[in-house]
Amino acid sequence: MGNLSYAIVGTGALGGFYGAKLQKAGNEVHFLVNSDYQQVIKHGLTIESKDGDFRLPQVQVYNQVEKMPSCDVVVVSIKTTQNHILTQILPPLVKDDSIVLVLQNGLGIETEIAQIVSNVNIIGGLCFLCSNKIAPGHIHHLDYGKITLGEYATNYNAVGITERMKAIFQDFENAGIEIELTEDLLLGRWKKLMWNIPYNGLSVILDATTDEIMADMYTRTLVEQLMKEVQLGAKSTGRIIPDSFIQTMLDYTVKMKPYRTSMKIDFDENRPLEVEAIVGNPLRIAAEHDVSLPLIRCLYQQLKFLDNRNRGDR
């Protein structure tokens, strides 16, 4: 499966960064953009990165999906709050046996994708990336960047390491992107939620960056308590996250450069928050297994209030 072509659906802080790295390494990449179209078609993409700055003066960019070619790999990197548009976007971009690579936060997303396109293979990607779009076509990569890939099967059954995963692994590794493969996508998603639920949620509720949350003994304790509930949620679905992983996430965040989370940026910009995918879906899935997560439910209810008020829905 060499010489894979890529379509990037969502050329923002995440999709723009990884897509630019793939093109820089020689891959065929097609970018779907929205508000940045004029800037990117004239000036390309600029990546300011801790791993080295670079600019792509020319990229294959589109503002209409109908003009894009179908590709081997369709990378979904829009926010989950926009997933309603995927019913129009995905069918023209895929061909039989294409791979849809879902680089989104949250739980249950691959199941939604499978209901839109049935002739494809779906791989979930968990991105531990600190990156912001600071201007049209200009992305600032602050820290980290690792991706964990796992293939989706019905009911999130573990399917092991597939040849499709290995092919994408090779392209991303050649592009200088740190990447690993997991045999169990559901376990990988719960592990990502171990970071996303406490830090995204608390950053909005407390109006705080990651370093501020970690510097205070009370909020750090709250982070740990939320992580333990994520651990309990994972256990309800038969996935075990060891206690040591909690400490690993805490250590990562302490070492991280001061960071305003993606949910906090969305809140500050009056955009819809990814509350349902990141917090609501895990709550509902745990409840289906008769497991209550009271701290996460409290977080969810506060975020729903703030999100609705922020967007004038109250």
C-alpha positions in Angstrom: 0.0 0.0 0.0 2.7 2.5 -0.9 2.3 6.0 -2.4 -0.9 6.8 -0.5 -2.8 9.9 -1.4 -4.4 12.0 1.4 -7.4 14.3 1.6 -7.3 16.6 4.7 -10.8 17.6 5.8 -10.2 20.4 8.2 -7.0 22.4 7.6 -6.7 23.8 11.1 -4.2 23.5 13.9 -4.2 19.7 13.7 -5.1 18.7 10.1 -3.0 21.6 8.7 0.0 20.6 10.7 0.0 16.9 9.9 -1.0 17.4 6.3 1.8 19.9 5.7 4.3 17.5 7.2 3.0 14.7 4.9 3.3 17.0 1.8 6.8 18.2 2.9 7.9 14.5 3.0 6.7 14.0 -0.6 3.1 12.6 -0.2 0.3 13.7 -2.4 -2.0 15.8 -0.2 -5.2 17.6 -1.0 -6.5 20.2 1.5 -10.2 21.2 2.0 -10.4 24.6 3.6 -13.1 27.1 4.4 -12.4 30.7 5.5 -8.6 30.4 4.8 -9.1 29.5 1.1 -7.9 32.8 -0.5 -4.9 33.1 1.8 -3.8 29.5 1.3 -4.3 29.4 -2.5 -2.1 32.6 -2.8 0.5 32.0 -0.1 0.4 28.3 0.9 0.8 27.1 4.4 3.2 28.3 7.1 4.2 26.0 9.9 6.0 27.4 12.9 7.1 24.4 14.9 9.4 23.5 17.8 10.8 20.9 15.4 11.7 23.5 12.8 9.8 26.1 10.9 8.9 25.6 7.2 6.6 26.9 4.5 4.8 25.2 1.7 4.3 28.0 -1.0 2.1 25.8 -3.1 -0.5 23.3 -1.9 -3.4 21.6 -3.6 -6.3 23.5 -1.9 -10.0 23.4 -2.4 -13.1 25.1 -1.0 -15.5 22.7 -2.6 -15.4 19.0 -2.0 -16.8 18.3 -5.4 -13.6 19.6 -7.0 -11.3 17.2 -4.9 -10.2 13.8 -6.2 -11.1 10.7 -4.2 -8.1 9.6 -2.1 -6.6 6.6 -0.5 -6.8 8.2 3.0 -9.4 10.8 4.0 -8.2 12.5 7.2 -11.1 13.9 9.2 -9.7 16.7 11.4 -12.6 19.0 11.8 -14.2 19.6 15.2 -16.8 17.0 16.1 -19.3 19.8 16.4 -19.2 20.0 12.6 -19.6 16.3 12.0 -23.1 16.9 10.6 -21.4 18.1 7.3 -19.6 14.7 6.8 -22.7 13.2 5.2 -22.0 15.6 2.2 -18.2 15.6 2.4 -17.2 12.0 2.8 -19.0 10.1 0.0 -17.3 12.1 -2.9 -13.9 11.7 -1.3 -13.8 8.0 -0.7 -13.5 5.1 -3.1 -14.0 1.4 -2.4 -11.4 0.4 0.2 -10.4 3.9 1.1 -9.3 4.6 4.6 -11.1 7.2 6.7 -8.6 8.3 9.4 -10.5 10.0 12.2 -8.2 12.5 14.0 -10.8 13.8 16.4 -11.3 13.9 20.2 -14.0 11.9 22.0 -15.7 8.6 22.0 -18.1 6.8 19.6 -17.0 8.9 16.6 -16.0 6.0 14.4 -19.4 4.4 14.8 -21.0 7.6 13.3 -18.6 7.5 10.4 -19.4 3.9 9.6 -23.1 4.9 9.3 -22.1 7.5 6.6 -19.8 5.5 4.4 -19.9 1.7 4.4 -17.4 0.9 1.7 -14.3 2.1 3.6 -12.0 1.1 6.4 -12.0 3.3 9.5 -8.9 4.0 11.6 -9.0 6.2 14.7 -6.1 8.4 15.5 -5.4 9.8 19.0 -3.3 12.9 18.8 -1.3 14.3 21.7 -0.5 17.6 20.1 -0.2 21.2 21.3 -0.9 23.3 18.2 -2.8 26.4 17.4 -3.9 28.2 14.2 -2.7 31.7 14.8 -3.6 33.3 11.5 -5.1 32.1 8.2 -2.8 29.5 6.8 -0.4 29.9 9.7 -0.1 27.1 12.3 2.0 27.3 15.5 3.1 23.9 16.8 4.1 24.3 20.4 4.8 20.9 21.8 4.4 17.1 21.4 2.7 15.7 18.3 2.5 11.9 18.8 -0.4 10.0 17.1 -1.7 6.6 18.2 -3.5 4.6 15.5 -6.1 1.9 16.0 -8.4 0.3 13.5 -12.2 0.3 14.1 -14.4 -2.7 14.0 -18.1 -3.1 14.9 -18.7 -2.6 18.6 -15.0 -1.5 19.0 -13.8 -5.1 18.9 -10.0 -5.2 19.0 -8.6 -6.2 15.6 -4.9 -6.1 16.1 -2.3 -4.4 13.8 -3.5 -4.3 10.2 -1.6 -3.7 7.0 -3.5 -0.5 6.5 -2.3 0.8 9.8 1.3 -0.1 8.9 1.1 1.8 5.6 -0.1 5.0 7.3 2.5 4.5 10.0 5.2 4.4 7.4 4.0 7.6 5.7 3.7 9.5 9.0 7.0 8.2 10.3 8.7 9.3 7.1 7.2 12.7 7.6 8.9 13.0 11.0 5.7 12.5 13.0 6.0 10.4 16.1 3.5 7.5 15.8 2.6 4.2 17.4 0.0 1.5 16.7 -2.5 0.0 19.1 -4.3 -3.3 18.8 -7.3 -1.9 20.7 -8.8 1.4 19.5 -11.4 1.6 22.3 -8.6 1.4 24.9 -6.7 4.1 23.1 -9.7 6.4 23.0 -10.3 6.0 26.8 -6.6 6.7 27.4 -6.9 10.0 25.4 -10.0 10.9 27.4 -7.8 10.6 30.5 -6.3 13.9 29.4 -9.1 15.5 27.4 -11.9 15.3 30.0 -10.2 17.0 32.9 -8.0 19.5 31.1 -10.4 20.6 28.3 -13.3 20.8 30.7 -11.5 22.5 33.6 -9.8 25.0 31.3 -13.2 26.4 30.3 -14.9 26.2 33.7 -11.9 27.7 35.6 -10.7 30.0 32.8 -7.2 28.5 33.2 -4.3 27.2 31.1 -2.8 23.8 31.8 0.1 25.1 33.8 -2.3 27.1 36.1 -4.4 24.0 36.7 -1.3 22.0 37.6 0.2 24.6 39.8 -2.7 24.6 42.3 -3.0 21.7 44.8 -6.8 21.8 44.7 -7.2 21.7 40.9 -4.4 19.2 40.5 -6.3 16.9 43.0 -9.5 17.4 41.0 -7.7 16.4 37.8 -6.6 13.2 39.4 -10.1 12.5 40.7 -11.5 13.1 37.2 -8.9 10.8 35.7 -9.9 8.0 38.1 -13.5 8.3 36.9 -12.3 8.0 33.3 -10.4 4.9 34.4 -13.7 3.6 35.9 -15.5 4.4 32.7 -13.0 2.4 30.7 -13.3 -0.5 33.0 -17.1 -0.5 32.5 -16.4 -1.3 28.8 -13.8 -4.0 29.6 -10.8 -1.8 29.1 -8.2 -1.6 32.0 -6.0 1.5 32.3 -3.3 1.0 35.0 -2.9 3.5 37.8 0.6 4.3 36.5 -1.0 5.9 33.3 -2.6 8.6 35.5 0.8 9.6 36.7 2.2 9.5 33.2 -0.5 12.0 32.1 0.2 14.3 35.0 3.9 14.2 34.3 3.3 15.0 30.6 1.2 18.0 31.5 3.6 19.4 34.0 6.4 19.3 31.4 4.1 20.8 28.7 4.6 24.4 27.8 1.7 26.6 29.1 -1.2 25.7 26.9 -4.7 27.0 26.2 -6.7 23.9 25.3 -8.6 23.5 22.1 -11.9 23.7 24.0 -10.8 26.9 25.8 -9.9 28.5 22.5 -13.3 27.5 21.0 -15.0 29.0 24.1 -13.0 32.2 23.9 -13.9 32.5 20.2 -17.6 31.8 20.9 -17.6 28.6 18.9 -19.5 25.5 19.8 -17.7 23.2 22.3 -17.0 19.5 21.8 -18.9 18.7 25.0 -20.9 15.7 23.7 -18.1 13.8 22.0 -15.5 14.4 24.8 -17.7 14.3 27.9 -21.3 13.4 27.1 -20.6 10.2 25.1 -18.3 8.6 27.7 -20.9 9.4 30.4 -23.7 7.8 28.4 -21.6 4.7 27.5 -20.6 4.2 31.2 -24.3 4.6 32.2 -25.3 1.9 29.7 -23.0 -0.4 31.8 -24.6 0.8 35.1 -21.6 2.9 36.1 -22.0 6.4 37.4 -19.3 9.0 37.0 -20.5 11.9 39.3 -17.6 14.3 38.9 -17.6 14.0 35.1 -21.4 14.5 35.1 -20.9 17.7 37.1 -18.3 18.8 34.6 -20.7 18.0 31.7 -23.6 20.0 33.2 -21.4 23.0 33.8 -20.0 22.9 30.3 -23.4 22.6 28.8 -24.5 25.7 30.7 -21.5 27.7 29.7 -21.6 26.6 26.1 -25.3 27.5 25.7 -24.8 30.9 27.4 -21.7 31.6 25.4 -23.5 31.1 22.1 -26.6 33.0 23.2 -28.8 29.9 23.5 -30.1 31.1 26.9 
